[in-house]
Amino acid sequence: MPDMMLELACPTGPVCGVDEAGRGPWAGPVSAGAVILDPNRVPEGLNDSKKLSAKARDALELEIKSCALAWGVGFASVDEIDELNILHATGLAMRRAVEALAVTPAFALVDGNYKFKLPCEIKTVVKGDSISASIAAASILAKTARDRLMVEMDGLYPGYGFAGHKGYHAQVHVEALRTLGPCPIHRRGWEPIRLALIERGELVDIVD
């Protein structure tokens, strides 16, 4: 289970964990969480958000927000994803999450192996949400915030099933694209969306 060993080993503090959610979906923004945990009040049960049930994530979200020294969530929009690409949009969401912290971190532990430009020193940690308690907490906040937003989007754009699959690949999503076409929160740069637009005559496929 994730622990605080990496946080306590950092040369300077405060230390925040940073993680993202929603890099792979066909629709919706990418989100990021940033959390500075109190070493004396680490919520029990922290883990990679993908390994937790929705009920467990929701309960831990409340506990994280109650116990953490600071927490923040950031988003990068669909337009920003299409303009910047998903990698740079993820970095933008992470920066916004860190900037939303009420306490300025001196150091960030970032899930993955890409060194995003953040307003503090960083250390990348592969599979960090399974190693670092702060990163695990950040992954939970990123996931719950994005999931809630996609439930709201289901009300704005009915018929796609966003409340269930949260914008990821699913048969109901494939069928909705075929019958309804893409909606404003679909990522135009994603191949399934581009093909759906071409099929509907809303995008010209240019062949070199």
Backbone hydrogen bonds, N-H to C=O, Kabsch-Sander energy under -0.5 kcal/mol:
donor,donor_aa,acceptor,acceptor_aa,energy
3,D,131,I,-2.4
8,L,4,M,-2.5
9,A,5,M,-1.3
10,C,6,L,-0.7
10,C,7,E,-1.0
16,C,107,F,-2.5
17,G,35,V,-2.8
18,V,109,L,-2.6
19,D,33,G,-1.8
21,A,31,S,-2.4
26,W,167,G,-2.7
27,A,167,G,-0.8
28,G,185,I,-3.0
30,V,76,A,-1.9
31,S,21,A,-2.9
32,A,74,G,-2.4
33,G,19,D,-2.8
34,A,72,G,-2.5
35,V,17,G,-2.1
36,I,70,A,-3.0
37,L,35,V,-0.6
41,R,38,D,-2.4
46,L,43,P,-0.8
51,K,48,D,-2.2
52,L,49,S,-1.4
57,R,53,S,-2.6
58,D,54,A,-2.4
59,A,55,K,-2.0
60,L,56,A,-2.5
61,E,57,R,-2.5
62,L,58,D,-1.5
63,E,59,A,-1.7
64,I,60,L,-3.2
65,K,61,E,-2.3
66,S,62,L,-1.5
67,C,63,E,-2.6
68,A,64,I,-2.8
69,L,36,I,-2.2
70,A,36,I,-1.4
72,G,34,A,-2.5
74,G,32,A,-2.4
76,A,30,V,-2.3
81,I,77,S,-2.3
82,D,78,V,-2.6
83,E,79,D,-2.1
84,L,80,E,-3.0
85,N,81,I,-2.2
89,A,85,N,-2.3
90,T,86,I,-2.1
91,G,87,L,-1.8
92,L,88,H,-1.9
93,A,89,A,-2.3
94,M,90,T,-2.4
95,R,91,G,-2.4
96,R,92,L,-2.3
97,A,93,A,-2.1
98,V,94,M,-2.5
99,E,95,R,-2.6
100,A,96,R,-1.0
101,L,98,V,-1.4
106,A,14,P,-2.4
107,F,14,P,-1.6
108,A,121,E,-2.2
109,L,16,C,-3.0
110,V,108,A,-0.6
110,V,123,K,-2.6
111,D,18,V,-2.3
112,G,125,V,-2.2
116,F,114,Y,-1.4
118,L,116,F,-0.9
120,C,118,L,-0.9
121,E,106,A,-1.2
123,K,108,A,-2.4
125,V,110,V,-2.7
128,G,125,V,-1.7
130,S,127,K,-1.9
131,I,128,G,-1.4
132,S,128,G,-3.1
133,A,3,D,-2.8
136,A,132,S,-2.4
137,A,133,A,-2.4
138,A,134,S,-2.2
139,S,135,I,-2.5
140,I,136,A,-1.8
141,L,137,A,-2.1
142,A,138,A,-2.5
143,K,139,S,-2.1
144,T,140,I,-2.7
145,A,141,L,-2.1
146,R,142,A,-1.9
147,D,143,K,-2.7
148,R,144,T,-2.1
149,L,145,A,-1.8
150,M,146,R,-2.4
151,V,147,D,-1.7
152,E,148,R,-1.8
153,M,149,L,-2.2
154,D,150,M,-1.3
155,G,151,V,-0.9
155,G,152,E,-0.7
156,L,152,E,-1.4
157,Y,153,M,-2.9
160,Y,157,Y,-0.9
164,G,161,G,-1.4
165,H,161,G,-2.0
166,K,162,F,-1.8
168,Y,165,H,-1.7
174,V,170,A,-2.5
175,E,171,Q,-2.6
176,A,172,V,-1.9
177,L,173,H,-2.2
178,R,174,V,-1.7
179,T,175,E,-2.0
180,L,176,A,-3.5
181,G,176,A,-0.9
181,G,177,L,-0.8
186,H,183,C,-2.1
187,R,26,W,-3.0
188,R,186,H,-0.9
190,W,187,R,-1.9
193,I,190,W,-0.5
194,R,190,W,-2.6
195,L,191,E,-2.7
196,A,192,P,-1.7
197,L,193,I,-2.2
198,I,194,R,-2.2
199,E,195,L,-2.5
200,R,196,A,-1.4
201,G,198,I,-1.5
202,E,197,L,-2.8
203,L,197,L,-0.8
205,D,203,L,-0.5
206,I,204,V,-0.8
207,V,205,D,-0.6
208,D,206,I,-0.5
